Amino acid sequence: MQRYANRSGHSGVVAYELGTDSITIKFTGGDRYLYTEDSAGAVHIARMRELAESGRGLSTYISQHVRDRYARKLN
């Protein structure tokens, strides 16, 4: 997994991993969630990828737009 830059200093996201049509997010508590184009939608996955790579806004975006639309919890 790639460490999330957390440019705001207040994110609940600590790391991410990009897949072909998915993104896995690791949160501060250690839980990991897999979001896919099928579960969250291609537009949301594309935006989450952009935010992950920029290091800002990912946790907020997930809580406001994606919420529990993950494919599965990995932990």
MMTF fields as JSON, N, C-alpha, C and O atoms, coordinates in Angstrom:
{
  "mmtfVersion": "1.0.0",
  "mmtfProducer": "UNKNOWN",
  "numBonds": 299,
  "numAtoms": 300,
  "numGroups": 75,
  "numChains": 1,
  "numModels": 1,
  "chainsPerModel": [1],
  "groupsPerChain": [75],
  "chainIdList": ["A"],
  "bondAtomList": [4, 2, 8, 6, 12, 10, 16, 14, 20, 18, 24, 22, 28, 26, 32, 30, 36, 34, 40, 38, 44, 42, 48, 46, 52, 50, 56, 54, 60, 58, 64, 62, 68, 66, 72, 70, 76, 74, 80, 78, 84, 82, 88, 86, 92, 90, 96, 94, 100, 98, 104, 102, 108, 106, 112, 110, 116, 114, 120, 118, 124, 122, 128, 126, 132, 130, 136, 134, 140, 138, 144, 142, 148, 146, 152, 150, 156, 154, 160, 158, 164, 162, 168, 166, 172, 170, 176, 174, 180, 178, 184, 182, 188, 186, 192, 190, 196, 194, 200, 198, 204, 202, 208, 206, 212, 210, 216, 214, 220, 218, 224, 222, 228, 226, 232, 230, 236, 234, 240, 238, 244, 242, 248, 246, 252, 250, 256, 254, 260, 258, 264, 262, 268, 266, 272, 270, 276, 274, 280, 278, 284, 282, 288, 286, 292, 290, 296, 294],
  "bondOrderList": [1, 1, 1, 1, 1, 1, 1, 1, 1, 1, 1, 1, 1, 1, 1, 1, 1, 1, 1, 1, 1, 1, 1, 1, 1, 1, 1, 1, 1, 1, 1, 1, 1, 1, 1, 1, 1, 1, 1, 1, 1, 1, 1, 1, 1, 1, 1, 1, 1, 1, 1, 1, 1, 1, 1, 1, 1, 1, 1, 1, 1, 1, 1, 1, 1, 1, 1, 1, 1, 1, 1, 1, 1, 1],
  "groupList": [{"groupName": "MET", "atomNameList": ["N", "CA", "C", "O"], "elementList": ["N", "C", "C", "O"], "formalChargeList": [0, 0, 0, 0], "bondAtomList": [1, 0, 2, 1, 3, 2], "bondOrderList": [1, 1, 2], "singleLetterCode": "M", "chemCompType": "L-PEPTIDE LINKING"}, {"groupName": "GLN", "atomNameList": ["N", "CA", "C", "O"], "elementList": ["N", "C", "C", "O"], "formalChargeList": [0, 0, 0, 0], "bondAtomList": [1, 0, 2, 1, 3, 2], "bondOrderList": [1, 1, 2], "singleLetterCode": "Q", "chemCompType": "L-PEPTIDE LINKING"}, {"groupName": "ARG", "atomNameList": ["N", "CA", "C", "O"], "elementList": ["N", "C", "C", "O"], "formalChargeList": [0, 0, 0, 0], "bondAtomList": [1, 0, 2, 1, 3, 2], "bondOrderList": [1, 1, 2], "singleLetterCode": "R", "chemCompType": "L-PEPTIDE LINKING"}, {"groupName": "TYR", "atomNameList": ["N", "CA", "C", "O"], "elementList": ["N", "C", "C", "O"], "formalChargeList": [0, 0, 0, 0], "bondAtomList": [1, 0, 2, 1, 3, 2], "bondOrderList": [1, 1, 2], "singleLetterCode": "Y", "chemCompType": "L-PEPTIDE LINKING"}, {"groupName": "ALA", "atomNameList": ["N", "CA", "C", "O"], "elementList": ["N", "C", "C", "O"], "formalChargeList": [0, 0, 0, 0], "bondAtomList": [1, 0, 2, 1, 3, 2], "bondOrderList": [1, 1, 2], "singleLetterCode": "A", "chemCompType": "L-PEPTIDE LINKING"}, {"groupName": "ASN", "atomNameList": ["N", "CA", "C", "O"], "elementList": ["N", "C", "C", "O"], "formalChargeList": [0, 0, 0, 0], "bondAtomList": [1, 0, 2, 1, 3, 2], "bondOrderList": [1, 1, 2], "singleLetterCode": "N", "chemCompType": "L-PEPTIDE LINKING"}, {"groupName": "SER", "atomNameList": ["N", "CA", "C", "O"], "elementList": ["N", "C", "C", "O"], "formalChargeList": [0, 0, 0, 0], "bondAtomList": [1, 0, 2, 1, 3, 2], "bondOrderList": [1, 1, 2], "singleLetterCode": "S", "chemCompType": "L-PEPTIDE LINKING"}, {"groupName": "GLY", "atomNameList": ["N", "CA", "C", "O"], "elementList": ["N", "C", "C", "O"], "formalChargeList": [0, 0, 0, 0], "bondAtomList": [1, 0, 2, 1, 3, 2], "bondOrderList": [1, 1, 2], "singleLetterCode": "G", "chemCompType": "PEPTIDE LINKING"}, {"groupName": "HIS", "atomNameList": ["N", "CA", "C", "O"], "elementList": ["N", "C", "C", "O"], "formalChargeList": [0, 0, 0, 0], "bondAtomList": [1, 0, 2, 1, 3, 2], "bondOrderList": [1, 1, 2], "singleLetterCode": "H", "chemCompType": "L-PEPTIDE LINKING"}, {"groupName": "VAL", "atomNameList": ["N", "CA", "C", "O"], "elementList": ["N", "C", "C", "O"], "formalChargeList": [0, 0, 0, 0], "bondAtomList": [1, 0, 2, 1, 3, 2], "bondOrderList": [1, 1, 2], "singleLetterCode": "V", "chemCompType": "L-PEPTIDE LINKING"}, {"groupName": "GLU", "atomNameList": ["N", "CA", "C", "O"], "elementList": ["N", "C", "C", "O"], "formalChargeList": [0, 0, 0, 0], "bondAtomList": [1, 0, 2, 1, 3, 2], "bondOrderList": [1, 1, 2], "singleLetterCode": "E", "chemCompType": "L-PEPTIDE LINKING"}, {"groupName": "LEU", "atomNameList": ["N", "CA", "C", "O"], "elementList": ["N", "C", "C", "O"], "formalChargeList": [0, 0, 0, 0], "bondAtomList": [1, 0, 2, 1, 3, 2], "bondOrderList": [1, 1, 2], "singleLetterCode": "L", "chemCompType": "L-PEPTIDE LINKING"}, {"groupName": "THR", "atomNameList": ["N", "CA", "C", "O"], "elementList": ["N", "C", "C", "O"], "formalChargeList": [0, 0, 0, 0], "bondAtomList": [1, 0, 2, 1, 3, 2], "bondOrderList": [1, 1, 2], "singleLetterCode": "T", "chemCompType": "L-PEPTIDE LINKING"}, {"groupName": "ASP", "atomNameList": ["N", "CA", "C", "O"], "elementList": ["N", "C", "C", "O"], "formalChargeList": [0, 0, 0, 0], "bondAtomList": [1, 0, 2, 1, 3, 2], "bondOrderList": [1, 1, 2], "singleLetterCode": "D", "chemCompType": "L-PEPTIDE LINKING"}, {"groupName": "ILE", "atomNameList": ["N", "CA", "C", "O"], "elementList": ["N", "C", "C", "O"], "formalChargeList": [0, 0, 0, 0], "bondAtomList": [1, 0, 2, 1, 3, 2], "bondOrderList": [1, 1, 2], "singleLetterCode": "I", "chemCompType": "L-PEPTIDE LINKING"}, {"groupName": "LYS", "atomNameList": ["N", "CA", "C", "O"], "elementList": ["N", "C", "C", "O"], "formalChargeList": [0, 0, 0, 0], "bondAtomList": [1, 0, 2, 1, 3, 2], "bondOrderList": [1, 1, 2], "singleLetterCode": "K", "chemCompType": "L-PEPTIDE LINKING"}, {"groupName": "PHE", "atomNameList": ["N", "CA", "C", "O"], "elementList": ["N", "C", "C", "O"], "formalChargeList": [0, 0, 0, 0], "bondAtomList": [1, 0, 2, 1, 3, 2], "bondOrderList": [1, 1, 2], "singleLetterCode": "F", "chemCompType": "L-PEPTIDE LINKING"}],
  "groupTypeList": [0, 1, 2, 3, 4, 5, 2, 6, 7, 8, 6, 7, 9, 9, 4, 3, 10, 11, 7, 12, 13, 6, 14, 12, 14, 15, 16, 12, 7, 7, 13, 2, 3, 11, 3, 12, 10, 13, 6, 4, 7, 4, 9, 8, 14, 4, 2, 0, 2, 10, 11, 4, 10, 6, 7, 2, 7, 11, 6, 12, 3, 14, 6, 1, 8, 9, 2, 13, 2, 3, 4, 2, 15, 11, 5],
  "groupIdList": [1, 2, 3, 4, 5, 6, 7, 8, 9, 10, 11, 12, 13, 14, 15, 16, 17, 18, 19, 20, 21, 22, 23, 24, 25, 26, 27, 28, 29, 30, 31, 32, 33, 34, 35, 36, 37, 38, 39, 40, 41, 42, 43, 44, 45, 46, 47, 48, 49, 50, 51, 52, 53, 54, 55, 56, 57, 58, 59, 60, 61, 62, 63, 64, 65, 66, 67, 68, 69, 70, 71, 72, 73, 74, 75],
  "secStructList": [7, 3, 3, 7, 7, 7, 6, 6, 1, 7, 7, 1, 3, 3, 3, 3, 3, 3, 7, 1, 1, 3, 3, 3, 3, 3, 3, 6, 6, 1, 7, 3, 3, 3, 3, 3, 2, 2, 2, 2, 7, 2, 2, 2, 2, 2, 2, 2, 2, 2, 2, 2, 2, 2, 6, 1, 1, 2, 2, 2, 2, 0, 0, 0, 0, 0, 6, 6, 7, 7, 1, 3, 3, 7, 7],
  "xCoordList": [0.84, 0.0, 0.884, 2.003, 0.348, 1.019, 0.544, -0.658, 1.455, 1.08, 0.353, 0.787, -0.76, -1.54, -0.837, -0.447, -0.668, 0.104, -0.549, 0.162, -1.868, -2.584, -2.124, -1.665, -2.249, -1.775, -2.517, -1.977, -3.743, -4.482, -4.057, -4.228, -3.504, -3.083, -4.196, -3.966, -5.405, -6.551, -7.306, -8.443, -6.726, -7.443, -7.578, -6.729, -8.663, -8.863, -8.253, -8.304, -7.676, -7.041, -5.539, -4.928, -4.939, -3.49, -2.771, -1.595, -3.478, -2.829, -3.887, -5.078, -3.417, -4.308, -3.546, -2.317, -4.289, -3.708, -4.634, -5.832, -4.078, -4.866, -4.87, -3.825, -6.059, -6.21, -6.678, -6.854, -6.879, -7.323, -8.659, -8.823, -9.61, -10.94, -11.385, -12.571, -10.399, -10.698, -9.684, -8.649, -10.016, -9.095, -9.34, -10.484, -8.264, -8.34, -7.875, -6.844, -8.637, -8.337, -8.085, -8.853, -7.006, -6.726, -6.968, -6.398, -7.826, -8.176, -7.331, -6.661, -7.365, -6.512, -6.685, -5.716, -7.855, -8.063, -7.501, -7.529, -6.987, -6.411, -7.333, -6.893, -8.615, -9.546, -9.247, -8.926, -9.361, -9.153, -10.434, -11.089, -10.778, -11.989, -11.645, -10.868, -12.235, -12.072, -13.296, -14.427, -13.055, -14.108, -13.857, -12.732, -14.886, -14.747, -15.707, -16.619, -15.479, -16.4, -17.798, -18.785, -17.898, -19.209, -19.908, -21.124, -19.161, -19.786, -20.043, -21.09, -19.106, -19.207, -19.489, -19.936, -19.231, -19.409, -18.086, -17.212, -17.95, -16.704, -16.326, -15.147, -17.309, -17.029, -16.431, -15.476, -16.99, -16.476, -15.08, -14.227, -14.839, -13.51, -12.479, -11.384, -12.818, -11.892, -11.575, -10.418, -12.579, -12.36, -11.551, -10.673, -11.831, -11.081, -9.614, -8.731, -9.352, -7.969, -7.246, -6.109, -7.911, -7.319, -7.007, -5.919, -7.956, -7.773, -6.689, -5.913, -6.635, -5.598, -4.215, -3.312, -4.052, -2.752, -2.384, -1.202, -3.388, -3.097, -2.854, -2.245, -3.332, -3.102, -4.014, -3.7, -5.134, -6.038, -7.49, -7.818, -8.363, -9.788, -10.405, -11.619, -9.613, -10.14, -11.125, -12.207, -10.775, -11.663, -12.993, -14.051, -12.94, -14.161, -15.005, -16.224, -14.372, -15.106, -15.813, -16.98, -15.11, -15.712, -16.917, -17.971, -16.779, -17.897, -19.077, -20.221, -18.821, -19.91, -20.554, -21.741, -19.804, -20.318, -20.373, -21.253, -19.468, -19.362, -19.9, -20.569, -19.604, -20.049, -19.784, -18.629, -20.82, -20.643, -20.77, -21.133, -20.479, -20.587, -19.294, -18.845, -18.71, -17.507, -17.907, -19.003, -16.999, -17.265, -17.127, -17.906, -16.11, -15.944, -14.92, -14.051, -15.062, -14.104, -13.041, -13.362, -11.778, -10.693, -10.114, -9.393, -10.399, -9.868, -10.954, -10.703],
  "yCoordList": [-1.187, 0.0, 1.249, 1.253, 2.277, 3.573, 4.432, 4.522, 5.049, 5.925, 7.151, 7.768, 7.49, 8.668, 9.912, 9.942, 10.932, 12.121, 12.931, 13.58, 12.912, 13.599, 15.052, 15.464, 15.801, 17.182, 18.087, 19.114, 17.729, 18.536, 18.217, 19.035, 17.032, 16.617, 16.047, 15.713, 15.928, 15.478, 14.316, 14.048, 13.636, 12.593, 11.307, 10.971, 10.6, 9.274, 8.19, 7.011, 8.58, 7.648, 7.647, 8.707, 6.45, 6.369, 5.798, 6.088, 4.976, 4.381, 3.978, 3.899, 3.727, 3.303, 2.437, 2.464, 1.668, 0.861, 0.931, 0.671, 1.28, 1.42, 0.115, -0.499, -0.303, -1.44, -0.947, 0.256, -1.845, -1.472, -0.745, 0.29, -1.289, -0.685, -0.595, -0.692, -0.407, -0.405, 0.428, 0.842, 0.656, 1.296, 0.691, 0.54, 0.351, -0.145, 0.975, 1.6, 1.224, 2.301, 1.708, 0.871, 2.144, 1.766, 2.994, 4.059, 2.83, 3.926, 3.875, 2.877, 4.94, 5.061, 3.916, 3.543, 3.358, 2.243, 0.923, -0.073, 0.907, -0.298, -1.051, -1.962, -0.68, -1.348, -0.992, 0.151, -2.0, -1.798, -2.147, -3.147, -1.306, -1.5, -1.443, -0.597, -2.356, -2.393, -1.745, -2.179, -0.709, -0.043, -0.362, -0.229, -0.777, -1.118, -0.279, 0.363, -0.301, 0.393, -0.204, 0.522, -1.49, -2.127, -1.692, -1.502, -1.534, -1.203, 0.288, 0.682, 1.116, 2.56, 3.379, 4.522, 2.802, 3.518, 4.032, 4.453, 3.995, 4.38, 5.836, 6.148, 6.724, 8.148, 8.345, 9.104, 7.663, 7.8, 7.195, 7.766, 6.063, 5.451, 6.372, 6.546, 6.96, 7.884, 9.075, 9.485, 9.629, 10.78, 10.372, 11.118, 9.217, 8.733, 8.521, 8.8, 8.034, 7.848, 9.197, 9.32, 10.196, 11.541, 12.094, 12.619, 11.976, 12.501, 11.74, 12.337, 10.43, 9.629, 10.077, 10.241, 10.271, 10.672, 12.102, 12.426, 12.963, 14.351, 14.487, 15.458, 13.509, 13.536, 14.461, 14.834, 14.837, 15.771, 15.494, 15.375, 15.392, 15.324, 13.944, 13.834, 12.895, 11.552, 11.105, 10.613, 11.266, 10.842, 11.589, 10.988, 12.882, 13.689, 13.232, 13.107, 12.981, 12.529, 11.205, 11.034, 10.277, 8.983, 9.17, 8.581, 9.972, 10.144, 10.892, 10.666, 11.765, 12.54, 11.883, 12.093, 11.096, 10.596, 9.076, 8.552, 8.375, 6.934, 6.138, 5.119, 6.608, 5.993, 4.502, 4.081, 3.703, 2.254, 1.483, 0.307, 2.121, 1.458, 0.722, 0.763, 0.062, -0.723, -2.136, -2.605, -2.8, -4.173, -5.145, -6.088, -4.895, -5.727, -5.113, -4.333, -5.494, -5.117, -6.189, -7.377, -5.796, -6.753, -7.215, -8.213, -6.538, -6.938, -7.526, -7.921],
  "zCoordList": [0.0, 0.0, 0.0, 0.513, -0.581, -0.656, 0.516, 0.768, 1.218, 2.325, 1.781, 0.808, 2.428, 2.042, 2.573, 3.74, 1.748, 2.125, 3.249, 4.017, 3.367, 4.44, 4.586, 5.651, 3.527, 3.507, 4.482, 4.893, 4.862, 5.842, 7.261, 8.165, 7.46, 8.788, 9.648, 10.81, 9.098, 9.896, 9.259, 9.648, 8.318, 7.583, 8.381, 9.206, 8.114, 8.669, 7.8, 8.149, 6.672, 5.739, 5.995, 6.127, 6.066, 6.243, 5.027, 4.81, 4.222, 3.049, 2.025, 2.326, 0.816, -0.268, -1.245, -1.295, -2.019, -3.081, -4.282, -4.17, -5.42, -6.648, -7.426, -7.639, -7.847, -8.73, -10.086, -10.281, -11.01, -12.347, -12.322, -12.967, -11.576, -11.471, -10.01, -9.696, -9.126, -7.697, -6.921, -7.446, -5.665, -4.743, -3.365, -2.935, -2.686, -1.316, -0.406, -0.651, 0.641, 1.577, 2.946, 3.42, 3.586, 4.972, 5.837, 5.602, 6.844, 7.739, 9.007, 9.274, 9.774, 10.961, 11.952, 12.613, 12.077, 12.996, 12.506, 13.229, 11.271, 10.699, 9.758, 9.056, 9.733, 8.831, 7.383, 7.059, 6.516, 5.085, 4.34, 4.636, 3.369, 2.573, 1.1, 0.66, 0.343, -1.104, -1.74, -1.523, -2.522, -3.295, -4.76, -5.243, -5.462, -6.872, -7.713, -7.193, -9.011, -9.911, -9.8, -9.919, -9.577, -9.429, -8.14, -8.134, -7.056, -5.772, -5.605, -5.091, -6.032, -5.789, -7.044, -6.954, -8.204, -9.464, -10.005, -9.247, -11.304, -11.966, -11.708, -11.542, -11.673, -11.438, -10.052, -9.884, -9.061, -7.695, -7.557, -6.877, -8.184, -8.117, -8.76, -8.224, -9.895, -10.562, -9.667, -9.569, -9.019, -8.13, -6.898, -6.463, -6.341, -5.185, -5.54, -4.728, -6.738, -7.201, -7.262, -6.808, -7.82, -7.913, -6.526, -6.293, -5.615, -4.269, -3.516, -2.77, -3.707, -3.059, -3.511, -2.691, -4.799, -5.332, -4.954, -4.835, -4.764, -4.379, -2.874, -2.425, -2.099, -0.657, 0.116, 1.247, -0.467, 0.203, -0.173, -1.354, 0.841, 0.612, 0.485, 0.31, 0.567, 0.327, 1.404, 1.083, 2.646, 3.74, 3.695, 3.877, 3.455, 3.351, 2.177, 2.299, 1.045, -0.134, 0.144, -0.208, 0.772, 1.086, 1.998, 1.756, 3.033, 3.979, 3.362, 3.758, 2.414, 1.806, 0.6, 0.35, -0.15, -1.425, -1.558, -2.241, -0.932, -1.151, 0.04, -0.132, 1.224, 2.487, 2.518, 2.452, 2.616, 2.781, 1.465, 1.474, 0.356, -0.948, -1.307, -2.453, -0.334, -0.568, -0.996, -0.69, -1.705, -2.15, -0.983, -0.845, -0.139, 1.06, 2.015, 1.625, 3.258, 4.294, 4.296, 4.279, 4.316, 4.178, 5.517, 5.549, 6.596, 7.909, 8.757, 9.896]
}
